[in-house]
């Protein structure tokens, strides 16, 4: 477990965290019910190429989460990606996001990843500043496409 001056600590996500993770996912712009999140978490927890960590406040409240994964790629050396990172609106700028990012990076190094990437909506200017302050560089702008299956 990682901590910040005794204020925030980070641990692996548990299935029991589903309700709060779903609430925070809504703050990120991806609403989900507790039941939906439990199903997603079951899959992610079993995935050896993914990890989720949560940040807890001093009083034990879950105030943030990060989901990272890695996929072997042909075009570049093995890298990890931040699939999602959110800190409760009321707890932002308190260090929890940096701790979550550090936990994800440590996990990625353990998976032999040479780098970590993150995609962030062009509208999330505050998040962009966060990543820049944490050593990330803006290296590409792209469009995202989706197709339902």
TORPA-4810 file (N, C-alpha, C, O; in nm, 3 decimals):
<nodes>
NODE_1_0.083_-0.118_0.000_0.000_0.000_0.000_0.088_0.125_0.000_0.189_0.130_0.070_X
NODE_2_0.051_0.224_-0.077_0.124_0.350_-0.085_0.043_0.456_-0.011_-0.080_0.454_-0.013_X
NODE_3_0.114_0.549_0.054_0.041_0.656_0.124_0.108_0.790_0.100_0.224_0.797_0.062_X
NODE_4_0.033_0.895_0.124_0.079_1.033_0.108_0.064_1.103_0.242_-0.047_1.145_0.278_X
NODE_5_0.173_1.117_0.315_0.172_1.188_0.443_0.058_1.142_0.534_0.002_1.222_0.610_X
NODE_6_0.023_1.015_0.528_-0.083_0.963_0.613_-0.222_1.006_0.573_-0.319_0.969_0.639_X
NODE_7_-0.234_1.083_0.465_-0.364_1.136_0.424_-0.438_1.041_0.329_-0.556_1.014_0.346_X
NODE_8_-0.366_0.993_0.230_-0.427_0.909_0.126_-0.344_0.782_0.114_-0.221_0.786_0.119_X
NODE_9_-0.412_0.669_0.100_-0.340_0.545_0.074_-0.399_0.476_-0.047_-0.515_0.497_-0.082_X
NODE_10_-0.318_0.395_-0.110_-0.358_0.327_-0.233_-0.347_0.177_-0.211_-0.251_0.128_-0.151_X
NODE_11_-0.447_0.105_-0.259_-0.446_-0.042_-0.253_-0.510_-0.096_-0.379_-0.568_-0.022_-0.458_X
NODE_12_-0.500_-0.227_-0.398_-0.566_-0.292_-0.511_-0.717_-0.283_-0.493_-0.768_-0.284_-0.381_X
NODE_13_-0.786_-0.274_-0.604_-0.932_-0.268_-0.605_-0.990_-0.403_-0.565_-0.934_-0.508_-0.598_X
NODE_14_-1.102_-0.400_-0.496_-1.174_-0.521_-0.456_-1.313_-0.519_-0.519_-1.367_-0.412_-0.549_X
NODE_15_-1.371_-0.635_-0.539_-1.506_-0.642_-0.594_-1.604_-0.565_-0.505_-1.702_-0.509_-0.554_X
NODE_16_-1.578_-0.563_-0.375_-1.665_-0.491_-0.281_-1.665_-0.340_-0.305_-1.749_-0.270_-0.250_X
NODE_17_-1.572_-0.289_-0.386_-1.563_-0.147_-0.416_-1.657_-0.105_-0.529_-1.662_0.013_-0.565_X
NODE_18_-1.730_-0.197_-0.586_-1.807_-0.173_-0.708_-1.901_-0.052_-0.700_-1.906_0.027_-0.794_X
NODE_19_-1.974_-0.037_-0.591_-2.069_0.074_-0.582_-1.999_0.208_-0.595_-2.042_0.293_-0.673_X
NODE_20_-1.892_0.227_-0.520_-1.822_0.356_-0.521_-1.747_0.377_-0.653_-1.740_0.489_-0.703_X
NODE_21_-1.692_0.270_-0.708_-1.624_0.281_-0.838_-1.724_0.324_-0.944_-1.692_0.405_-1.031_X
NODE_22_-1.845_0.270_-0.939_-1.950_0.308_-1.034_-1.986_0.456_-1.018_-2.003_0.527_-1.117_X
NODE_23_-1.998_0.503_-0.894_-2.029_0.645_-0.871_-1.921_0.734_-0.931_-1.952_0.833_-0.998_X
NODE_24_-1.795_0.700_-0.908_-1.685_0.781_-0.960_-1.676_0.771_-1.112_-1.637_0.867_-1.178_X
NODE_25_-1.711_0.657_-1.165_-1.714_0.642_-1.310_-1.813_0.741_-1.371_-1.790_0.795_-1.479_X
NODE_26_-1.924_0.764_-1.302_-2.021_0.865_-1.345_-1.960_1.004_-1.348_-1.989_1.082_-1.439_X
NODE_27_-1.876_1.036_-1.250_-1.809_1.166_-1.249_-1.714_1.180_-1.367_-1.690_1.291_-1.416_X
NODE_28_-1.660_1.068_-1.412_-1.570_1.068_-1.527_-1.647_1.081_-1.658_-1.589_1.105_-1.764_X
NODE_29_-1.779_1.063_-1.651_-1.862_1.075_-1.770_-1.907_0.941_-1.825_-1.960_0.933_-1.936_X
NODE_30_-1.887_0.835_-1.746_-1.924_0.700_-1.789_-2.011_0.636_-1.680_-1.963_0.552_-1.604_X
NODE_31_-2.139_0.676_-1.674_-2.226_0.624_-1.569_-2.244_0.473_-1.578_-2.248_0.415_-1.687_X
NODE_32_-2.253_0.411_-1.462_-2.276_0.266_-1.454_-2.348_0.236_-1.324_-2.334_0.309_-1.226_X
NODE_33_-2.425_0.130_-1.324_-2.488_0.085_-1.200_-2.389_-0.002_-1.124_-2.287_-0.045_-1.178_X
NODE_34_-2.419_-0.026_-0.999_-2.333_-0.114_-0.919_-2.327_-0.253_-0.981_-2.221_-0.315_-0.985_X
NODE_35_-2.440_-0.302_-1.028_-2.445_-0.436_-1.089_-2.358_-0.441_-1.216_-2.282_-0.536_-1.236_X
NODE_36_-2.370_-0.340_-1.300_-2.287_-0.335_-1.421_-2.139_-0.333_-1.385_-2.058_-0.402_-1.446_X
NODE_37_-2.106_-0.252_-1.285_-1.966_-0.239_-1.246_-1.913_-0.368_-1.187_-1.798_-0.404_-1.212_X
NODE_38_-1.994_-0.439_-1.110_-1.948_-0.567_-1.055_-1.910_-0.663_-1.168_-1.809_-0.732_-1.159_X
NODE_39_-1.992_-0.667_-1.272_-1.961_-0.754_-1.385_-1.831_-0.715_-1.453_-1.750_-0.801_-1.489_X
NODE_40_-1.810_-0.585_-1.471_-1.687_-0.536_-1.533_-1.566_-0.566_-1.445_-1.462_-0.610_-1.494_X
NODE_41_-1.583_-0.542_-1.316_-1.472_-0.564_-1.223_-1.431_-0.710_-1.218_-1.312_-0.741_-1.209_X
NODE_42_-1.528_-0.800_-1.223_-1.495_-0.944_-1.223_-1.400_-0.976_-1.338_-1.302_-1.047_-1.321_X
NODE_43_-1.431_-0.922_-1.455_-1.346_-0.946_-1.573_-1.208_-0.884_-1.556_-1.107_-0.947_-1.586_X
NODE_44_-1.204_-0.760_-1.510_-1.076_-0.689_-1.498_-0.989_-0.751_-1.388_-0.868_-0.764_-1.406_X
NODE_45_-1.049_-0.789_-1.277_-0.973_-0.849_-1.167_-0.906_-0.979_-1.212_-0.795_-1.009_-1.169_X
NODE_46_-0.972_-1.056_-1.298_-0.916_-1.182_-1.348_-0.808_-1.161_-1.454_-0.727_-1.249_-1.478_X
NODE_47_-0.808_-1.045_-1.518_-0.718_-1.018_-1.630_-0.575_-0.995_-1.580_-0.548_-0.899_-1.508_X
NODE_48_-0.484_-1.084_-1.617_-0.344_-1.075_-1.574_-0.270_-0.959_-1.641_-0.163_-0.920_-1.595_X
NODE_49_-0.327_-0.904_-1.747_-0.264_-0.793_-1.819_-0.329_-0.659_-1.784_-0.314_-0.562_-1.858_X
NODE_50_-0.400_-0.655_-1.672_-0.465_-0.532_-1.626_-0.457_-0.525_-1.475_-0.442_-0.626_-1.407_X
NODE_51_-0.467_-0.404_-1.423_-0.469_-0.384_-1.278_-0.553_-0.261_-1.246_-0.559_-0.166_-1.324_X
NODE_52_-0.616_-0.265_-1.130_-0.693_-0.151_-1.080_-0.650_-0.123_-0.937_-0.634_-0.214_-0.856_X
NODE_53_-0.633_0.004_-0.909_-0.598_0.048_-0.775_-0.697_0.154_-0.733_-0.754_0.225_-0.816_X
NODE_54_-0.719_0.165_-0.602_-0.808_0.268_-0.549_-0.732_0.352_-0.447_-0.639_0.306_-0.382_X
NODE_55_-0.774_0.477_-0.435_-0.720_0.568_-0.334_-0.824_0.583_-0.224_-0.943_0.601_-0.250_X
NODE_56_-0.777_0.574_-0.101_-0.864_0.588_0.015_-0.821_0.709_0.097_-0.702_0.733_0.118_X
NODE_57_-0.919_0.785_0.142_-0.891_0.901_0.228_-0.852_0.852_0.367_-0.859_0.733_0.397_X
NODE_58_-0.811_0.945_0.451_-0.771_0.911_0.588_-0.881_0.833_0.661_-0.852_0.742_0.738_X
NODE_59_-1.007_0.868_0.635_-1.118_0.800_0.702_-1.165_0.674_0.629_-1.267_0.616_0.664_X
NODE_60_-1.091_0.633_0.526_-1.121_0.507_0.458_-1.217_0.519_0.341_-1.254_0.417_0.282_X
NODE_61_-1.259_0.641_0.306_-1.351_0.658_0.194_-1.275_0.641_0.062_-1.166_0.696_0.045_X
NODE_62_-1.333_0.566_-0.029_-1.274_0.547_-0.161_-1.294_0.677_-0.239_-1.407_0.716_-0.268_X
NODE_63_-1.183_0.743_-0.274_-1.192_0.873_-0.339_-1.139_0.874_-0.482_-1.143_0.977_-0.549_X
NODE_64_-1.089_0.761_-0.529_-1.040_0.757_-0.667_-1.002_0.618_-0.710_-0.984_0.528_-0.628_X
NODE_65_-0.989_0.601_-0.841_-0.944_0.472_-0.894_-0.868_0.492_-1.025_-0.884_0.593_-1.094_X
NODE_66_-0.786_0.393_-1.056_-0.715_0.388_-1.183_-0.724_0.246_-1.237_-0.716_0.149_-1.161_X
NODE_67_-0.741_0.235_-1.367_-0.739_0.107_-1.438_-0.630_0.116_-1.543_-0.634_0.205_-1.628_X
NODE_68_-0.533_0.027_-1.537_-0.425_0.023_-1.635_-0.420_-0.115_-1.698_-0.459_-0.214_-1.636_X
NODE_69_-0.371_-0.121_-1.820_-0.357_-0.250_-1.887_-0.240_-0.244_-1.984_-0.190_-0.137_-2.019_X
NODE_70_-0.199_-0.361_-2.027_-0.093_-0.370_-2.126_-0.131_-0.473_-2.230_-0.197_-0.573_-2.202_X
NODE_71_-0.088_-0.445_-2.350_-0.111_-0.535_-2.462_0.017_-0.541_-2.544_0.074_-0.437_-2.575_X
NODE_72_0.064_-0.660_-2.579_0.181_-0.666_-2.666_0.148_-0.601_-2.800_0.044_-0.628_-2.859_X
NODE_73_0.236_-0.515_-2.848_0.213_-0.442_-2.971_0.323_-0.471_-3.072_0.437_-0.498_-3.034_X
NODE_74_0.291_-0.466_-3.198_0.390_-0.484_-3.303_0.464_-0.354_-3.334_0.584_-0.356_-3.363_X
NODE_75_0.394_-0.243_-3.326_0.450_-0.116_-3.373_0.544_-0.047_-3.275_0.624_0.037_-3.316_X
NODE_76_0.537_-0.080_-3.146_0.624_-0.019_-3.046_0.658_-0.122_-2.938_0.596_-0.228_-2.930_X
NODE_77_0.758_-0.088_-2.856_0.791_-0.174_-2.743_0.672_-0.180_-2.649_0.586_-0.091_-2.648_X
NODE_78_0.668_-0.286_-2.571_0.556_-0.308_-2.479_0.530_-0.182_-2.397_0.622_-0.123_-2.340_X
NODE_79_0.405_-0.141_-2.393_0.367_-0.025_-2.313_0.235_-0.052_-2.243_0.158_-0.139_-2.283_X
NODE_80_0.213_0.023_-2.138_0.087_0.016_-2.064_0.004_0.137_-2.100_0.054_0.236_-2.153_X
NODE_81_-0.123_0.127_-2.071_-0.212_0.240_-2.097_-0.303_0.262_-1.976_-0.353_0.167_-1.915_X
NODE_82_-0.323_0.388_-1.944_-0.422_0.425_-1.843_-0.556_0.419_-1.914_-0.583_0.500_-2.003_X
NODE_83_-0.640_0.325_-1.876_-0.772_0.313_-1.937_-0.874_0.404_-1.870_-0.972_0.445_-1.932_X
NODE_84_-0.849_0.435_-1.744_-0.938_0.525_-1.672_-0.871_0.569_-1.543_-0.803_0.490_-1.478_X
NODE_85_-0.890_0.693_-1.506_-0.839_0.748_-1.381_-0.935_0.859_-1.339_-0.963_0.951_-1.415_X
NODE_86_-0.983_0.848_-1.217_-1.073_0.951_-1.166_-1.052_0.968_-1.016_-1.031_0.871_-0.943_X
NODE_87_-1.057_1.092_-0.972_-1.056_1.126_-0.830_-1.183_1.206_-0.804_-1.220_1.292_-0.884_X
NODE_88_-1.248_1.177_-0.694_-1.372_1.245_-0.658_-1.353_1.397_-0.669_-1.251_1.451_-0.626_X
NODE_89_-1.453_1.463_-0.726_-1.447_1.609_-0.745_-1.409_1.682_-0.617_-1.336_1.781_-0.621_X
NODE_90_-1.458_1.634_-0.503_-1.432_1.700_-0.374_-1.291_1.674_-0.321_-1.248_1.739_-0.227_X
NODE_91_-1.219_1.579_-0.380_-1.087_1.542_-0.329_-0.974_1.572_-0.428_-0.859_1.537_-0.404_X
NODE_92_-1.007_1.638_-0.538_-0.904_1.665_-0.640_-0.800_1.764_-0.588_-0.827_1.845_-0.500_X
NODE_93_-0.682_1.754_-0.644_-0.566_1.838_-0.610_-0.512_1.808_-0.470_-0.443_1.891_-0.411_X
NODE_94_-0.543_1.691_-0.419_-0.493_1.651_-0.287_-0.385_1.545_-0.292_-0.341_1.496_-0.188_X
NODE_95_-0.344_1.507_-0.412_-0.237_1.409_-0.425_-0.281_1.268_-0.458_-0.197_1.184_-0.491_X
NODE_96_-0.410_1.238_-0.449_-0.456_1.102_-0.475_-0.430_1.060_-0.619_-0.390_0.947_-0.644_X
NODE_97_-0.452_1.150_-0.714_-0.430_1.116_-0.855_-0.286_1.080_-0.883_-0.258_0.984_-0.956_X
NODE_98_-0.193_1.154_-0.825_-0.052_1.125_-0.844_-0.014_0.990_-0.785_0.065_0.916_-0.844_X
NODE_99_-0.070_0.958_-0.669_-0.043_0.827_-0.608_-0.100_0.714_-0.693_-0.035_0.610_-0.710_X
NODE_100_-0.220_0.734_-0.745_-0.279_0.631_-0.831_-0.195_0.611_-0.957_-0.168_0.498_-0.998_X
NODE_101_-0.153_0.720_-1.017_-0.070_0.713_-1.137_0.061_0.640_-1.106_0.105_0.557_-1.185_X
NODE_102_0.123_0.672_-0.992_0.248_0.607_-0.953_0.228_0.456_-0.933_0.314_0.376_-0.969_X
NODE_103_0.113_0.418_-0.874_0.085_0.275_-0.855_0.071_0.205_-0.989_0.121_0.094_-1.008_X
NODE_104_0.002_0.270_-1.084_-0.013_0.212_-1.217_0.121_0.200_-1.289_0.146_0.100_-1.356_X
NODE_105_0.205_0.302_-1.274_0.337_0.299_-1.338_0.425_0.189_-1.278_0.497_0.121_-1.351_X
NODE_106_0.419_0.173_-1.148_0.497_0.066_-1.083_0.452_-0.071_-1.133_0.535_-0.156_-1.163_X
NODE_107_0.322_-0.091_-1.143_0.269_-0.216_-1.195_0.318_-0.238_-1.339_0.358_-0.348_-1.374_X
NODE_108_0.315_-0.132_-1.421_0.356_-0.142_-1.561_0.505_-0.178_-1.573_0.544_-0.259_-1.658_X
NODE_109_0.588_-0.118_-1.488_0.730_-0.154_-1.490_0.748_-0.302_-1.457_0.832_-0.369_-1.515_X
NODE_110_0.668_-0.351_-1.364_0.672_-0.493_-1.328_0.630_-0.584_-1.442_0.665_-0.702_-1.444_X
NODE_111_0.555_-0.530_-1.536_0.512_-0.604_-1.655_0.609_-0.583_-1.771_0.580_-0.623_-1.884_X
NODE_112_0.722_-0.522_-1.743_0.828_-0.498_-1.843_0.788_-0.397_-1.949_0.839_-0.401_-2.061_X
NODE_113_0.697_-0.307_-1.915_0.657_-0.202_-2.009_0.765_-0.095_-2.012_0.826_-0.063_-1.910_X
NODE_114_0.788_-0.041_-2.131_0.889_0.063_-2.150_0.830_0.202_-2.138_0.903_0.300_-2.121_X
NODE_115_0.697_0.212_-2.146_0.632_0.343_-2.134_0.485_0.322_-2.095_0.434_0.211_-2.095_X
NODE_116_0.422_0.433_-2.063_0.279_0.431_-2.030_0.215_0.545_-2.106_0.270_0.655_-2.114_X
NODE_117_0.099_0.520_-2.162_0.027_0.624_-2.236_-0.111_0.642_-2.175_-0.161_0.558_-2.100_X
NODE_118_-0.171_0.754_-2.211_-0.307_0.783_-2.165_-0.374_0.866_-2.274_-0.311_0.950_-2.338_X
NODE_119_-0.501_0.841_-2.294_-0.581_0.920_-2.386_-0.674_1.006_-2.302_-0.732_0.958_-2.204_X
NODE_120_-0.687_1.130_-2.338_-0.769_1.222_-2.260_-0.849_1.309_-2.355_-0.795_1.367_-2.449_X
NODE_121_-0.979_1.318_-2.329_-1.067_1.399_-2.412_-1.013_1.541_-2.424_-0.961_1.597_-2.327_X
NODE_122_-1.023_1.598_-2.542_-0.969_1.733_-2.567_-1.032_1.837_-2.473_-0.973_1.943_-2.451_X
NODE_123_-1.149_1.808_-2.419_-1.216_1.903_-2.330_-1.163_1.900_-2.186_-1.192_1.990_-2.108_X
NODE_124_-1.086_1.798_-2.150_-1.039_1.780_-2.012_-0.907_1.854_-1.987_-0.804_1.792_-1.961_X
NODE_125_-0.911_1.985_-1.996_-0.789_2.064_-1.983_-0.722_2.049_-1.847_-0.599_2.047_-1.838_X
NODE_126_-0.801_2.037_-1.742_-0.741_2.018_-1.609_-0.665_1.886_-1.604_-0.556_1.879_-1.546_X
NODE_127_-0.721_1.782_-1.663_-0.654_1.651_-1.667_-0.525_1.660_-1.748_-0.425_1.598_-1.712_X
NODE_128_-0.527_1.736_-1.856_-0.406_1.750_-1.939_-0.293_1.809_-1.856_-0.179_1.762_-1.863_X
NODE_129_-0.323_1.912_-1.778_-0.224_1.972_-1.691_-0.171_1.873_-1.589_-0.051_1.872_-1.558_X
NODE_130_-0.259_1.791_-1.535_-0.220_1.688_-1.438_-0.118_1.593_-1.499_-0.014_1.565_-1.439_X
NODE_131_-0.147_1.544_-1.619_-0.054_1.449_-1.682_0.079_1.516_-1.715_0.184_1.455_-1.697_X
NODE_132_0.075_1.639_-1.763_0.200_1.711_-1.793_0.283_1.729_-1.666_0.405_1.710_-1.669_X
NODE_133_0.218_1.764_-1.554_0.290_1.781_-1.427_0.349_1.650_-1.378_0.445_1.650_-1.300_X
NODE_134_0.293_1.538_-1.421_0.341_1.407_-1.379_0.436_1.343_-1.480_0.459_1.222_-1.477_X
NODE_135_0.492_1.425_-1.569_0.598_1.377_-1.657_0.554_1.322_-1.792_0.637_1.271_-1.867_X
NODE_136_0.426_1.331_-1.823_0.377_1.283_-1.952_0.394_1.396_-2.055_0.391_1.514_-2.020_X
NODE_137_0.410_1.358_-2.179_0.420_1.459_-2.285_0.308_1.437_-2.386_0.271_1.324_-2.416_X
NODE_138_0.257_1.546_-2.438_0.156_1.538_-2.544_0.230_1.509_-2.673_0.308_1.592_-2.721_X
NODE_139_0.207_1.392_-2.730_0.283_1.353_-2.848_0.196_1.331_-2.971_0.250_1.316_-3.081_X
NODE_140_0.065_1.328_-2.955_-0.018_1.301_-3.072_-0.160_1.349_-3.046_-0.210_1.342_-2.934_X
NODE_141_-0.225_1.397_-3.151_-0.368_1.428_-3.147_-0.433_1.338_-3.252_-0.386_1.330_-3.365_X
NODE_142_-0.541_1.273_-3.214_-0.604_1.180_-3.306_-0.756_1.182_-3.288_-0.808_1.240_-3.192_X
NODE_143_-0.824_1.119_-3.379_-0.967_1.100_-3.367_-0.992_0.957_-3.320_-0.915_0.867_-3.353_X
NODE_144_-1.097_0.938_-3.246_-1.134_0.804_-3.198_-1.260_0.759_-3.271_-1.353_0.838_-3.290_X
NODE_145_-1.262_0.634_-3.310_-1.377_0.578_-3.382_-1.428_0.458_-3.304_-1.350_0.390_-3.236_X
NODE_146_-1.556_0.431_-3.313_-1.619_0.321_-3.241_-1.724_0.257_-3.329_-1.788_0.325_-3.410_X
NODE_147_-1.741_0.128_-3.314_-1.846_0.056_-3.384_-1.904_-0.048_-3.289_-1.829_-0.126_-3.230_X
NODE_148_-2.033_-0.048_-3.273_-2.098_-0.147_-3.188_-2.091_-0.285_-3.252_-2.100_-0.299_-3.374_X
NODE_149_-2.076_-0.385_-3.169_-2.074_-0.524_-3.218_-2.185_-0.606_-3.160_-2.198_-0.724_-3.190_X
</nodes>
